[in-house]
């Protein structure tokens, strides 16, 4: 079983990111399933699609199988951002 946790970060005057995290209840370890970016003006269809995608990903594969687990929520977010940055850097080289 998992507990869903949303963590919000304001990026700038027009952008926010919502980290879609899970806490595994058996040992209280954390992972980040996704990071969703929102821009003003808010696109309601995009917001609905992100919620739908969140649910579909959870149902398709257990969060602890999809991503690494970390002892703190902060560490899980930090590592998610690091992995995303590394992946982006590699894809921009191609």
PDB file with one MODEL, atoms N, CA, C and O in Angstrom:
MODEL        1
ATOM      1  N   UNK A   1       0.840  -1.182   0.000  1.00  0.00           N
ATOM      2  CA  UNK A   1       0.000   0.000   0.000  1.00  0.00           C
ATOM      3  C   UNK A   1       0.883   1.243   0.000  1.00  0.00           C
ATOM      4  O   UNK A   1       2.001   1.258   0.515  1.00  0.00           O
ATOM      5  N   UNK A   2       0.319   2.284  -0.606  1.00  0.00           N
ATOM      6  CA  UNK A   2       1.052   3.529  -0.769  1.00  0.00           C
ATOM      7  C   UNK A   2       0.180   4.710  -0.354  1.00  0.00           C
ATOM      8  O   UNK A   2      -1.048   4.662  -0.430  1.00  0.00           O
ATOM      9  N   UNK A   3       0.846   5.755   0.081  1.00  0.00           N
ATOM     10  CA  UNK A   3       0.190   7.020   0.350  1.00  0.00           C
ATOM     11  C   UNK A   3       0.671   8.004  -0.703  1.00  0.00           C
ATOM     12  O   UNK A   3       1.875   8.192  -0.874  1.00  0.00           O
ATOM     13  N   UNK A   4      -0.265   8.637  -1.412  1.00  0.00           N
ATOM     14  CA  UNK A   4       0.087   9.641  -2.415  1.00  0.00           C
ATOM     15  C   UNK A   4       0.354  10.959  -1.708  1.00  0.00           C
ATOM     16  O   UNK A   4      -0.381  11.359  -0.805  1.00  0.00           O
ATOM     17  N   UNK A   5       1.422  11.628  -2.138  1.00  0.00           N
ATOM     18  CA  UNK A   5       1.801  12.916  -1.571  1.00  0.00           C
ATOM     19  C   UNK A   5       2.124  13.855  -2.722  1.00  0.00           C
ATOM     20  O   UNK A   5       2.937  13.529  -3.587  1.00  0.00           O
ATOM     21  N   UNK A   6       1.492  15.012  -2.735  1.00  0.00           N
ATOM     22  CA  UNK A   6       1.814  16.049  -3.714  1.00  0.00           C
ATOM     23  C   UNK A   6       2.696  17.088  -3.040  1.00  0.00           C
ATOM     24  O   UNK A   6       2.384  17.571  -1.951  1.00  0.00           O
ATOM     25  N   UNK A   7       3.799  17.426  -3.696  1.00  0.00           N
ATOM     26  CA  UNK A   7       4.705  18.457  -3.208  1.00  0.00           C
ATOM     27  C   UNK A   7       4.796  19.518  -4.292  1.00  0.00           C
ATOM     28  O   UNK A   7       5.118  19.219  -5.441  1.00  0.00           O
ATOM     29  N   UNK A   8       4.512  20.754  -3.920  1.00  0.00           N
ATOM     30  CA  UNK A   8       4.490  21.861  -4.871  1.00  0.00           C
ATOM     31  C   UNK A   8       5.725  22.735  -4.716  1.00  0.00           C
ATOM     32  O   UNK A   8       6.210  22.970  -3.609  1.00  0.00           O
ATOM     33  N   UNK A   9       6.227  23.215  -5.871  1.00  0.00           N
ATOM     34  CA  UNK A   9       7.342  24.166  -5.874  1.00  0.00           C
ATOM     35  C   UNK A   9       7.027  25.258  -6.888  1.00  0.00           C
ATOM     36  O   UNK A   9       6.660  24.974  -8.028  1.00  0.00           O
ATOM     37  N   UNK A  10       7.173  26.492  -6.466  1.00  0.00           N
ATOM     38  CA  UNK A  10       6.992  27.612  -7.385  1.00  0.00           C
ATOM     39  C   UNK A  10       8.302  27.817  -8.133  1.00  0.00           C
ATOM     40  O   UNK A  10       9.348  28.031  -7.520  1.00  0.00           O
ATOM     41  N   UNK A  11       8.240  27.750  -9.462  1.00  0.00           N
ATOM     42  CA  UNK A  11       9.433  27.861 -10.290  1.00  0.00           C
ATOM     43  C   UNK A  11       9.738  29.322 -10.590  1.00  0.00           C
ATOM     44  O   UNK A  11      10.877  29.768 -10.444  1.00  0.00           O
ATOM     45  N   UNK A  12       8.724  30.059 -11.006  1.00  0.00           N
ATOM     46  CA  UNK A  12       8.866  31.491 -11.287  1.00  0.00           C
ATOM     47  C   UNK A  12       7.484  32.127 -11.195  1.00  0.00           C
ATOM     48  O   UNK A  12       6.555  31.509 -10.677  1.00  0.00           O
ATOM     49  N   UNK A  13       7.337  33.342 -11.687  1.00  0.00           N
ATOM     50  CA  UNK A  13       6.081  34.082 -11.550  1.00  0.00           C
ATOM     51  C   UNK A  13       4.908  33.444 -12.297  1.00  0.00           C
ATOM     52  O   UNK A  13       3.753  33.751 -12.001  1.00  0.00           O
ATOM     53  N   UNK A  14       5.187  32.565 -13.259  1.00  0.00           N
ATOM     54  CA  UNK A  14       4.105  31.979 -14.052  1.00  0.00           C
ATOM     55  C   UNK A  14       4.113  30.450 -14.085  1.00  0.00           C
ATOM     56  O   UNK A  14       3.301  29.844 -14.785  1.00  0.00           O
ATOM     57  N   UNK A  15       5.021  29.821 -13.335  1.00  0.00           N
ATOM     58  CA  UNK A  15       5.183  28.370 -13.426  1.00  0.00           C
ATOM     59  C   UNK A  15       5.289  27.739 -12.041  1.00  0.00           C
ATOM     60  O   UNK A  15       5.944  28.269 -11.144  1.00  0.00           O
ATOM     61  N   UNK A  16       4.629  26.594 -11.894  1.00  0.00           N
ATOM     62  CA  UNK A  16       4.752  25.774 -10.683  1.00  0.00           C
ATOM     63  C   UNK A  16       4.922  24.325 -11.110  1.00  0.00           C
ATOM     64  O   UNK A  16       4.475  23.920 -12.183  1.00  0.00           O
ATOM     65  N   UNK A  17       5.572  23.557 -10.259  1.00  0.00           N
ATOM     66  CA  UNK A  17       5.735  22.123 -10.513  1.00  0.00           C
ATOM     67  C   UNK A  17       5.123  21.366  -9.338  1.00  0.00           C
ATOM     68  O   UNK A  17       5.294  21.737  -8.177  1.00  0.00           O
ATOM     69  N   UNK A  18       4.407  20.298  -9.672  1.00  0.00           N
ATOM     70  CA  UNK A  18       3.834  19.412  -8.665  1.00  0.00           C
ATOM     71  C   UNK A  18       4.522  18.058  -8.790  1.00  0.00           C
ATOM     72  O   UNK A  18       4.405  17.379  -9.810  1.00  0.00           O
ATOM     73  N   UNK A  19       5.237  17.679  -7.741  1.00  0.00           N
ATOM     74  CA  UNK A  19       5.870  16.363  -7.689  1.00  0.00           C
ATOM     75  C   UNK A  19       4.834  15.372  -7.181  1.00  0.00           C
ATOM     76  O   UNK A  19       4.287  15.538  -6.090  1.00  0.00           O
ATOM     77  N   UNK A  20       4.569  14.348  -7.971  1.00  0.00           N
ATOM     78  CA  UNK A  20       3.597  13.312  -7.612  1.00  0.00           C
ATOM     79  C   UNK A  20       4.368  12.163  -6.969  1.00  0.00           C
ATOM     80  O   UNK A  20       4.980  11.344  -7.655  1.00  0.00           O
ATOM     81  N   UNK A  21       4.326  12.123  -5.648  1.00  0.00           N
ATOM     82  CA  UNK A  21       5.155  11.208  -4.863  1.00  0.00           C
ATOM     83  C   UNK A  21       4.312  10.130  -4.198  1.00  0.00           C
ATOM     84  O   UNK A  21       3.098  10.265  -4.040  1.00  0.00           O
ATOM     85  N   UNK A  22       4.993   9.060  -3.814  1.00  0.00           N
ATOM     86  CA  UNK A  22       4.369   7.997  -3.039  1.00  0.00           C
ATOM     87  C   UNK A  22       5.237   7.656  -1.843  1.00  0.00           C
ATOM     88  O   UNK A  22       6.466   7.695  -1.910  1.00  0.00           O
ATOM     89  N   UNK A  23       4.574   7.322  -0.755  1.00  0.00           N
ATOM     90  CA  UNK A  23       5.230   6.775   0.426  1.00  0.00           C
ATOM     91  C   UNK A  23       4.772   5.329   0.555  1.00  0.00           C
ATOM     92  O   UNK A  23       3.574   5.059   0.644  1.00  0.00           O
ATOM     93  N   UNK A  24       5.727   4.396   0.565  1.00  0.00           N
ATOM     94  CA  UNK A  24       5.384   2.989   0.757  1.00  0.00           C
ATOM     95  C   UNK A  24       5.146   2.786   2.252  1.00  0.00           C
ATOM     96  O   UNK A  24       6.040   3.027   3.064  1.00  0.00           O
ATOM     97  N   UNK A  25       3.967   2.352   2.606  1.00  0.00           N
ATOM     98  CA  UNK A  25       3.569   2.304   4.005  1.00  0.00           C
ATOM     99  C   UNK A  25       4.275   1.219   4.811  1.00  0.00           C
ATOM    100  O   UNK A  25       4.363   1.333   6.034  1.00  0.00           O
ATOM    101  N   UNK A  26       4.770   0.188   4.173  1.00  0.00           N
ATOM    102  CA  UNK A  26       5.423  -0.887   4.918  1.00  0.00           C
ATOM    103  C   UNK A  26       6.739  -0.452   5.554  1.00  0.00           C
ATOM    104  O   UNK A  26       7.126  -0.978   6.597  1.00  0.00           O
ATOM    105  N   UNK A  27       7.437   0.514   4.927  1.00  0.00           N
ATOM    106  CA  UNK A  27       8.738   0.929   5.464  1.00  0.00           C
ATOM    107  C   UNK A  27       8.961   2.444   5.426  1.00  0.00           C
ATOM    108  O   UNK A  27      10.031   2.921   5.805  1.00  0.00           O
ATOM    109  N   UNK A  28       7.962   3.197   4.972  1.00  0.00           N
ATOM    110  CA  UNK A  28       8.032   4.668   4.921  1.00  0.00           C
ATOM    111  C   UNK A  28       9.121   5.200   3.992  1.00  0.00           C
ATOM    112  O   UNK A  28       9.688   6.264   4.243  1.00  0.00           O
ATOM    113  N   UNK A  29       9.415   4.459   2.917  1.00  0.00           N
ATOM    114  CA  UNK A  29      10.320   4.965   1.895  1.00  0.00           C
ATOM    115  C   UNK A  29       9.509   5.695   0.827  1.00  0.00           C
ATOM    116  O   UNK A  29       8.306   5.477   0.685  1.00  0.00           O
ATOM    117  N   UNK A  30      10.195   6.574   0.074  1.00  0.00           N
ATOM    118  CA  UNK A  30       9.514   7.479  -0.855  1.00  0.00           C
ATOM    119  C   UNK A  30      10.047   7.344  -2.279  1.00  0.00           C
ATOM    120  O   UNK A  30      11.197   6.965  -2.502  1.00  0.00           O
ATOM    121  N   UNK A  31       9.177   7.664  -3.233  1.00  0.00           N
ATOM    122  CA  UNK A  31       9.584   7.773  -4.627  1.00  0.00           C
ATOM    123  C   UNK A  31       8.746   8.854  -5.298  1.00  0.00           C
ATOM    124  O   UNK A  31       7.685   9.239  -4.807  1.00  0.00           O
ATOM    125  N   UNK A  32       9.245   9.328  -6.424  1.00  0.00           N
ATOM    126  CA  UNK A  32       8.532  10.328  -7.223  1.00  0.00           C
ATOM    127  C   UNK A  32       8.101   9.650  -8.511  1.00  0.00           C
ATOM    128  O   UNK A  32       8.932   9.135  -9.259  1.00  0.00           O
ATOM    129  N   UNK A  33       6.806   9.653  -8.766  1.00  0.00           N
ATOM    130  CA  UNK A  33       6.311   9.052 -10.005  1.00  0.00           C
ATOM    131  C   UNK A  33       6.459  10.012 -11.177  1.00  0.00           C
ATOM    132  O   UNK A  33       6.794   9.603 -12.288  1.00  0.00           O
ATOM    133  N   UNK A  34       6.204  11.305 -10.917  1.00  0.00           N
ATOM    134  CA  UNK A  34       6.283  12.276 -11.999  1.00  0.00           C
ATOM    135  C   UNK A  34       6.383  13.683 -11.436  1.00  0.00           C
ATOM    136  O   UNK A  34       6.130  13.923 -10.256  1.00  0.00           O
ATOM    137  N   UNK A  35       6.755  14.596 -12.304  1.00  0.00           N
ATOM    138  CA  UNK A  35       6.768  16.017 -11.978  1.00  0.00           C
ATOM    139  C   UNK A  35       5.948  16.717 -13.055  1.00  0.00           C
ATOM    140  O   UNK A  35       6.303  16.686 -14.234  1.00  0.00           O
ATOM    141  N   UNK A  36       4.858  17.343 -12.648  1.00  0.00           N
ATOM    142  CA  UNK A  36       3.937  17.981 -13.586  1.00  0.00           C
ATOM    143  C   UNK A  36       4.107  19.496 -13.508  1.00  0.00           C
ATOM    144  O   UNK A  36       4.049  20.079 -12.426  1.00  0.00           O
ATOM    145  N   UNK A  37       4.315  20.124 -14.653  1.00  0.00           N
ATOM    146  CA  UNK A  37       4.519  21.569 -14.715  1.00  0.00           C
ATOM    147  C   UNK A  37       3.233  22.259 -15.146  1.00  0.00           C
ATOM    148  O   UNK A  37       2.557  21.819 -16.076  1.00  0.00           O
ATOM    149  N   UNK A  38       2.911  23.333 -14.465  1.00  0.00           N
ATOM    150  CA  UNK A  38       1.729  24.139 -14.749  1.00  0.00           C
ATOM    151  C   UNK A  38       2.170  25.569 -15.026  1.00  0.00           C
ATOM    152  O   UNK A  38       3.041  26.112 -14.346  1.00  0.00           O
ATOM    153  N   UNK A  39       1.550  26.165 -16.040  1.00  0.00           N
ATOM    154  CA  UNK A  39       1.890  27.526 -16.442  1.00  0.00           C
ATOM    155  C   UNK A  39       0.616  28.370 -16.473  1.00  0.00           C
ATOM    156  O   UNK A  39      -0.458  27.890 -16.834  1.00  0.00           O
ATOM    157  N   UNK A  40       0.761  29.627 -16.092  1.00  0.00           N
ATOM    158  CA  UNK A  40      -0.366  30.562 -16.192  1.00  0.00           C
ATOM    159  C   UNK A  40      -0.448  31.021 -17.637  1.00  0.00           C
ATOM    160  O   UNK A  40       0.585  31.382 -18.201  1.00  0.00           O
ATOM    161  N   UNK A  41      -1.608  31.029 -18.267  1.00  0.00           N
ATOM    162  CA  UNK A  41      -2.903  30.630 -17.716  1.00  0.00           C
ATOM    163  C   UNK A  41      -3.012  29.102 -17.643  1.00  0.00           C
ATOM    164  O   UNK A  41      -2.492  28.392 -18.503  1.00  0.00           O
ATOM    165  N   UNK A  42      -3.686  28.615 -16.619  1.00  0.00           N
ATOM    166  CA  UNK A  42      -3.820  27.174 -16.408  1.00  0.00           C
ATOM    167  C   UNK A  42      -4.693  26.574 -17.500  1.00  0.00           C
ATOM    168  O   UNK A  42      -5.786  27.066 -17.782  1.00  0.00           O
ATOM    169  N   UNK A  43      -4.201  25.516 -18.104  1.00  0.00           N
ATOM    170  CA  UNK A  43      -4.937  24.785 -19.120  1.00  0.00           C
ATOM    171  C   UNK A  43      -5.684  23.646 -18.422  1.00  0.00           C
ATOM    172  O   UNK A  43      -5.063  22.674 -17.993  1.00  0.00           O
ATOM    173  N   UNK A  44      -6.997  23.757 -18.306  1.00  0.00           N
ATOM    174  CA  UNK A  44      -7.791  22.768 -17.570  1.00  0.00           C
ATOM    175  C   UNK A  44      -7.713  21.377 -18.186  1.00  0.00           C
ATOM    176  O   UNK A  44      -7.704  20.381 -17.462  1.00  0.00           O
ATOM    177  N   UNK A  45      -7.657  21.298 -19.493  1.00  0.00           N
ATOM    178  CA  UNK A  45      -7.552  19.989 -20.149  1.00  0.00           C
ATOM    179  C   UNK A  45      -6.217  19.331 -19.809  1.00  0.00           C
ATOM    180  O   UNK A  45      -6.163  18.129 -19.547  1.00  0.00           O
ATOM    181  N   UNK A  46      -5.147  20.113 -19.814  1.00  0.00           N
ATOM    182  CA  UNK A  46      -3.844  19.574 -19.445  1.00  0.00           C
ATOM    183  C   UNK A  46      -3.869  19.061 -18.000  1.00  0.00           C
ATOM    184  O   UNK A  46      -3.339  17.987 -17.715  1.00  0.00           O
ATOM    185  N   UNK A  47      -4.478  19.820 -17.095  1.00  0.00           N
ATOM    186  CA  UNK A  47      -4.558  19.408 -15.685  1.00  0.00           C
ATOM    187  C   UNK A  47      -5.316  18.085 -15.548  1.00  0.00           C
ATOM    188  O   UNK A  47      -4.895  17.209 -14.792  1.00  0.00           O
ATOM    189  N   UNK A  48      -6.416  17.934 -16.263  1.00  0.00           N
ATOM    190  CA  UNK A  48      -7.174  16.675 -16.235  1.00  0.00           C
ATOM    191  C   UNK A  48      -6.342  15.526 -16.796  1.00  0.00           C
ATOM    192  O   UNK A  48      -6.346  14.426 -16.243  1.00  0.00           O
ATOM    193  N   UNK A  49      -5.630  15.777 -17.892  1.00  0.00           N
ATOM    194  CA  UNK A  49      -4.805  14.731 -18.500  1.00  0.00           C
ATOM    195  C   UNK A  49      -3.672  14.295 -17.577  1.00  0.00           C
ATOM    196  O   UNK A  49      -3.334  13.112 -17.528  1.00  0.00           O
ATOM    197  N   UNK A  50      -3.081  15.241 -16.842  1.00  0.00           N
ATOM    198  CA  UNK A  50      -2.017  14.884 -15.905  1.00  0.00           C
ATOM    199  C   UNK A  50      -2.557  14.023 -14.769  1.00  0.00           C
ATOM    200  O   UNK A  50      -1.891  13.081 -14.338  1.00  0.00           O
ATOM    201  N   UNK A  51      -3.752  14.332 -14.282  1.00  0.00           N
ATOM    202  CA  UNK A  51      -4.365  13.501 -13.237  1.00  0.00           C
ATOM    203  C   UNK A  51      -4.667  12.100 -13.768  1.00  0.00           C
ATOM    204  O   UNK A  51      -4.448  11.106 -13.075  1.00  0.00           O
ATOM    205  N   UNK A  52      -5.168  12.029 -14.991  1.00  0.00           N
ATOM    206  CA  UNK A  52      -5.461  10.735 -15.609  1.00  0.00           C
ATOM    207  C   UNK A  52      -4.182   9.922 -15.781  1.00  0.00           C
ATOM    208  O   UNK A  52      -4.159   8.724 -15.495  1.00  0.00           O
ATOM    209  N   UNK A  53      -3.126  10.568 -16.244  1.00  0.00           N
ATOM    210  CA  UNK A  53      -1.854   9.886 -16.429  1.00  0.00           C
ATOM    211  C   UNK A  53      -1.302   9.380 -15.089  1.00  0.00           C
ATOM    212  O   UNK A  53      -0.754   8.280 -15.022  1.00  0.00           O
ATOM    213  N   UNK A  54      -1.445  10.171 -14.034  1.00  0.00           N
ATOM    214  CA  UNK A  54      -0.999   9.773 -12.702  1.00  0.00           C
ATOM    215  C   UNK A  54      -1.672   8.467 -12.282  1.00  0.00           C
ATOM    216  O   UNK A  54      -1.010   7.546 -11.803  1.00  0.00           O
ATOM    217  N   UNK A  55      -2.983   8.392 -12.464  1.00  0.00           N
ATOM    218  CA  UNK A  55      -3.725   7.190 -12.092  1.00  0.00           C
ATOM    219  C   UNK A  55      -3.355   6.001 -12.969  1.00  0.00           C
ATOM    220  O   UNK A  55      -3.182   4.891 -12.465  1.00  0.00           O
ATOM    221  N   UNK A  56      -3.233   6.220 -14.263  1.00  0.00           N
ATOM    222  CA  UNK A  56      -2.887   5.130 -15.173  1.00  0.00           C
ATOM    223  C   UNK A  56      -1.519   4.544 -14.851  1.00  0.00           C
ATOM    224  O   UNK A  56      -1.351   3.324 -14.839  1.00  0.00           O
ATOM    225  N   UNK A  57      -0.536   5.413 -14.589  1.00  0.00           N
ATOM    226  CA  UNK A  57       0.799   4.928 -14.259  1.00  0.00           C
ATOM    227  C   UNK A  57       0.783   4.108 -12.971  1.00  0.00           C
ATOM    228  O   UNK A  57       1.450   3.078 -12.878  1.00  0.00           O
ATOM    229  N   UNK A  58       0.020   4.570 -11.979  1.00  0.00           N
ATOM    230  CA  UNK A  58      -0.068   3.846 -10.713  1.00  0.00           C
ATOM    231  C   UNK A  58      -0.675   2.462 -10.924  1.00  0.00           C
ATOM    232  O   UNK A  58      -0.188   1.474 -10.374  1.00  0.00           O
ATOM    233  N   UNK A  59      -1.732   2.395 -11.717  1.00  0.00           N
ATOM    234  CA  UNK A  59      -2.411   1.122 -11.946  1.00  0.00           C
ATOM    235  C   UNK A  59      -1.539   0.179 -12.786  1.00  0.00           C
ATOM    236  O   UNK A  59      -1.523  -1.028 -12.541  1.00  0.00           O
ATOM    237  N   UNK A  60      -0.820   0.717 -13.770  1.00  0.00           N
ATOM    238  CA  UNK A  60      -0.007  -0.115 -14.657  1.00  0.00           C
ATOM    239  C   UNK A  60       1.180  -0.765 -13.957  1.00  0.00           C
ATOM    240  O   UNK A  60       1.511  -1.916 -14.241  1.00  0.00           O
ATOM    241  N   UNK A  61       1.821  -0.041 -13.047  1.00  0.00           N
ATOM    242  CA  UNK A  61       3.018  -0.570 -12.398  1.00  0.00           C
ATOM    243  C   UNK A  61       3.180   0.054 -11.020  1.00  0.00           C
ATOM    244  O   UNK A  61       3.049   1.266 -10.848  1.00  0.00           O
ATOM    245  N   UNK A  62       3.464  -0.789 -10.056  1.00  0.00           N
ATOM    246  CA  UNK A  62       3.647  -0.334  -8.680  1.00  0.00           C
ATOM    247  C   UNK A  62       4.746   0.730  -8.620  1.00  0.00           C
ATOM    248  O   UNK A  62       5.783   0.571  -9.265  1.00  0.00           O
ATOM    249  N   UNK A  63       4.544   1.800  -7.870  1.00  0.00           N
ATOM    250  CA  UNK A  63       5.547   2.875  -7.808  1.00  0.00           C
ATOM    251  C   UNK A  63       6.934   2.394  -7.374  1.00  0.00           C
ATOM    252  O   UNK A  63       7.941   2.914  -7.856  1.00  0.00           O
ATOM    253  N   UNK A  64       7.001   1.423  -6.483  1.00  0.00           N
ATOM    254  CA  UNK A  64       8.307   0.928  -6.035  1.00  0.00           C
ATOM    255  C   UNK A  64       8.999   0.067  -7.079  1.00  0.00           C
ATOM    256  O   UNK A  64      10.174  -0.266  -6.919  1.00  0.00           O
ATOM    257  N   UNK A  65       8.305  -0.296  -8.131  1.00  0.00           N
ATOM    258  CA  UNK A  65       8.920  -1.012  -9.255  1.00  0.00           C
ATOM    259  C   UNK A  65       9.321  -0.036 -10.361  1.00  0.00           C
ATOM    260  O   UNK A  65      10.234  -0.313 -11.140  1.00  0.00           O
ATOM    261  N   UNK A  66       8.644   1.090 -10.424  1.00  0.00           N
ATOM    262  CA  UNK A  66       8.880   2.085 -11.472  1.00  0.00           C
ATOM    263  C   UNK A  66      10.104   2.949 -11.175  1.00  0.00           C
ATOM    264  O   UNK A  66      10.805   3.372 -12.095  1.00  0.00           O
ATOM    265  N   UNK A  67      10.363   3.213  -9.889  1.00  0.00           N
ATOM    266  CA  UNK A  67      11.427   4.147  -9.530  1.00  0.00           C
ATOM    267  C   UNK A  67      12.124   3.668  -8.266  1.00  0.00           C
ATOM    268  O   UNK A  67      11.600   2.824  -7.538  1.00  0.00           O
ATOM    269  N   UNK A  68      13.312   4.214  -8.011  1.00  0.00           N
ATOM    270  CA  UNK A  68      14.040   3.908  -6.789  1.00  0.00           C
ATOM    271  C   UNK A  68      13.329   4.521  -5.587  1.00  0.00           C
ATOM    272  O   UNK A  68      12.595   5.501  -5.716  1.00  0.00           O
ATOM    273  N   UNK A  69      13.556   3.934  -4.433  1.00  0.00           N
ATOM    274  CA  UNK A  69      12.979   4.428  -3.187  1.00  0.00           C
ATOM    275  C   UNK A  69      14.063   5.065  -2.335  1.00  0.00           C
ATOM    276  O   UNK A  69      15.222   4.653  -2.371  1.00  0.00           O
ATOM    277  N   UNK A  70      13.667   6.086  -1.562  1.00  0.00           N
ATOM    278  CA  UNK A  70      14.606   6.837  -0.739  1.00  0.00           C
ATOM    279  C   UNK A  70      14.022   7.036   0.655  1.00  0.00           C
ATOM    280  O   UNK A  70      12.803   7.037   0.824  1.00  0.00           O
ATOM    281  N   UNK A  71      14.887   7.205   1.653  1.00  0.00           N
ATOM    282  CA  UNK A  71      14.411   7.308   3.035  1.00  0.00           C
ATOM    283  C   UNK A  71      13.677   8.609   3.349  1.00  0.00           C
ATOM    284  O   UNK A  71      12.925   8.670   4.321  1.00  0.00           O
ATOM    285  N   UNK A  72      13.884   9.649   2.541  1.00  0.00           N
ATOM    286  CA  UNK A  72      13.176  10.915   2.777  1.00  0.00           C
ATOM    287  C   UNK A  72      12.519  11.389   1.491  1.00  0.00           C
ATOM    288  O   UNK A  72      12.961  11.058   0.391  1.00  0.00           O
ATOM    289  N   UNK A  73      11.476  12.153   1.645  1.00  0.00           N
ATOM    290  CA  UNK A  73      10.774  12.743   0.511  1.00  0.00           C
ATOM    291  C   UNK A  73      11.684  13.715  -0.234  1.00  0.00           C
ATOM    292  O   UNK A  73      11.692  13.754  -1.465  1.00  0.00           O
ATOM    293  N   UNK A  74      12.447  14.493   0.521  1.00  0.00           N
ATOM    294  CA  UNK A  74      13.359  15.463  -0.085  1.00  0.00           C
ATOM    295  C   UNK A  74      14.405  14.778  -0.960  1.00  0.00           C
ATOM    296  O   UNK A  74      14.726  15.258  -2.047  1.00  0.00           O
ATOM    297  N   UNK A  75      14.934  13.652  -0.479  1.00  0.00           N
ATOM    298  CA  UNK A  75      15.932  12.923  -1.257  1.00  0.00           C
ATOM    299  C   UNK A  75      15.309  12.331  -2.519  1.00  0.00           C
ATOM    300  O   UNK A  75      15.933  12.339  -3.580  1.00  0.00           O
ATOM    301  N   UNK A  76      14.099  11.825  -2.413  1.00  0.00           N
ATOM    302  CA  UNK A  76      13.415  11.271  -3.582  1.00  0.00           C
ATOM    303  C   UNK A  76      13.234  12.338  -4.659  1.00  0.00           C
ATOM    304  O   UNK A  76      13.457  12.071  -5.839  1.00  0.00           O
ATOM    305  N   UNK A  77      12.834  13.531  -4.263  1.00  0.00           N
ATOM    306  CA  UNK A  77      12.645  14.628  -5.224  1.00  0.00           C
ATOM    307  C   UNK A  77      13.982  15.051  -5.820  1.00  0.00           C
ATOM    308  O   UNK A  77      14.088  15.263  -7.027  1.00  0.00           O
ATOM    309  N   UNK A  78      14.992  15.172  -4.982  1.00  0.00           N
ATOM    310  CA  UNK A  78      16.330  15.556  -5.453  1.00  0.00           C
ATOM    311  C   UNK A  78      16.836  14.555  -6.495  1.00  0.00           C
ATOM    312  O   UNK A  78      17.348  14.956  -7.540  1.00  0.00           O
ATOM    313  N   UNK A  79      16.698  13.272  -6.220  1.00  0.00           N
ATOM    314  CA  UNK A  79      17.178  12.253  -7.151  1.00  0.00           C
ATOM    315  C   UNK A  79      16.337  12.221  -8.425  1.00  0.00           C
ATOM    316  O   UNK A  79      16.870  12.004  -9.513  1.00  0.00           O
ATOM    317  N   UNK A  80      15.036  12.435  -8.298  1.00  0.00           N
ATOM    318  CA  UNK A  80      14.175  12.497  -9.487  1.00  0.00           C
ATOM    319  C   UNK A  80      14.648  13.633 -10.396  1.00  0.00           C
ATOM    320  O   UNK A  80      14.780  13.449 -11.606  1.00  0.00           O
ATOM    321  N   UNK A  81      14.900  14.795  -9.817  1.00  0.00           N
ATOM    322  CA  UNK A  81      15.366  15.938 -10.609  1.00  0.00           C
ATOM    323  C   UNK A  81      16.721  15.653 -11.243  1.00  0.00           C
ATOM    324  O   UNK A  81      16.948  16.007 -12.400  1.00  0.00           O
ATOM    325  N   UNK A  82      17.615  15.025 -10.508  1.00  0.00           N
ATOM    326  CA  UNK A  82      18.938  14.704 -11.035  1.00  0.00           C
ATOM    327  C   UNK A  82      18.820  13.737 -12.213  1.00  0.00           C
ATOM    328  O   UNK A  82      19.464  13.936 -13.243  1.00  0.00           O
ATOM    329  N   UNK A  83      18.003  12.694 -12.069  1.00  0.00           N
ATOM    330  CA  UNK A  83      17.833  11.724 -13.150  1.00  0.00           C
ATOM    331  C   UNK A  83      17.203  12.370 -14.371  1.00  0.00           C
ATOM    332  O   UNK A  83      17.584  12.064 -15.500  1.00  0.00           O
ATOM    333  N   UNK A  84      16.241  13.263 -14.158  1.00  0.00           N
ATOM    334  CA  UNK A  84      15.592  13.954 -15.276  1.00  0.00           C
ATOM    335  C   UNK A  84      16.595  14.848 -15.990  1.00  0.00           C
ATOM    336  O   UNK A  84      16.628  14.881 -17.220  1.00  0.00           O
ATOM    337  N   UNK A  85      17.416  15.575 -15.229  1.00  0.00           N
ATOM    338  CA  UNK A  85      18.421  16.457 -15.831  1.00  0.00           C
ATOM    339  C   UNK A  85      19.438  15.659 -16.637  1.00  0.00           C
ATOM    340  O   UNK A  85      19.828  16.069 -17.730  1.00  0.00           O
ATOM    341  N   UNK A  86      19.870  14.515 -16.096  1.00  0.00           N
ATOM    342  CA  UNK A  86      20.822  13.671 -16.813  1.00  0.00           C
ATOM    343  C   UNK A  86      20.212  13.115 -18.090  1.00  0.00           C
ATOM    344  O   UNK A  86      20.866  13.086 -19.133  1.00  0.00           O
ATOM    345  N   UNK A  87      18.969  12.676 -18.012  1.00  0.00           N
ATOM    346  CA  UNK A  87      18.284  12.150 -19.196  1.00  0.00           C
ATOM    347  C   UNK A  87      18.118  13.223 -20.252  1.00  0.00           C
ATOM    348  O   UNK A  87      18.318  12.968 -21.439  1.00  0.00           O
ATOM    349  N   UNK A  88      17.748  14.440 -19.818  1.00  0.00           N
ATOM    350  CA  UNK A  88      17.582  15.557 -20.754  1.00  0.00           C
ATOM    351  C   UNK A  88      18.907  15.903 -21.421  1.00  0.00           C
ATOM    352  O   UNK A  88      18.951  16.162 -22.623  1.00  0.00           O
ATOM    353  N   UNK A  89      19.989  15.909 -20.642  1.00  0.00           N
ATOM    354  CA  UNK A  89      21.310  16.218 -21.183  1.00  0.00           C
ATOM    355  C   UNK A  89      21.723  15.186 -22.222  1.00  0.00           C
ATOM    356  O   UNK A  89      22.282  15.537 -23.261  1.00  0.00           O
ATOM    357  N   UNK A  90      21.451  13.920 -21.945  1.00  0.00           N
ATOM    358  CA  UNK A  90      21.793  12.860 -22.907  1.00  0.00           C
ATOM    359  C   UNK A  90      20.958  12.963 -24.169  1.00  0.00           C
ATOM    360  O   UNK A  90      21.474  12.768 -25.269  1.00  0.00           O
ATOM    361  N   UNK A  91      19.675  13.266 -24.027  1.00  0.00           N
ATOM    362  CA  UNK A  91      18.814  13.336 -25.214  1.00  0.00           C
ATOM    363  C   UNK A  91      19.130  14.561 -26.060  1.00  0.00           C
ATOM    364  O   UNK A  91      18.906  14.525 -27.270  1.00  0.00           O
ATOM    365  N   UNK A  92      19.638  15.638 -25.482  1.00  0.00           N
ATOM    366  CA  UNK A  92      19.951  16.820 -26.257  1.00  0.00           C
ATOM    367  C   UNK A  92      21.267  16.675 -27.016  1.00  0.00           C
ATOM    368  O   UNK A  92      21.560  17.474 -27.905  1.00  0.00           O
ATOM    369  N   UNK A  93      22.060  15.664 -26.672  1.00  0.00           N
ATOM    370  CA  UNK A  93      23.311  15.397 -27.374  1.00  0.00           C
ATOM    371  C   UNK A  93      23.055  14.706 -28.689  1.00  0.00           C
ATOM    372  O   UNK A  93      23.801  14.891 -29.651  1.00  0.00           O
ATOM    373  N   UNK A  94      21.997  13.905 -28.736  1.00  0.00           N
ATOM    374  CA  UNK A  94      21.691  13.109 -29.954  1.00  0.00           C
ATOM    375  C   UNK A  94      21.393  13.947 -31.147  1.00  0.00           C
ATOM    376  O   UNK A  94      21.123  13.414 -32.223  1.00  0.00           O
TER     377      UNK A  94
ENDMDL
END
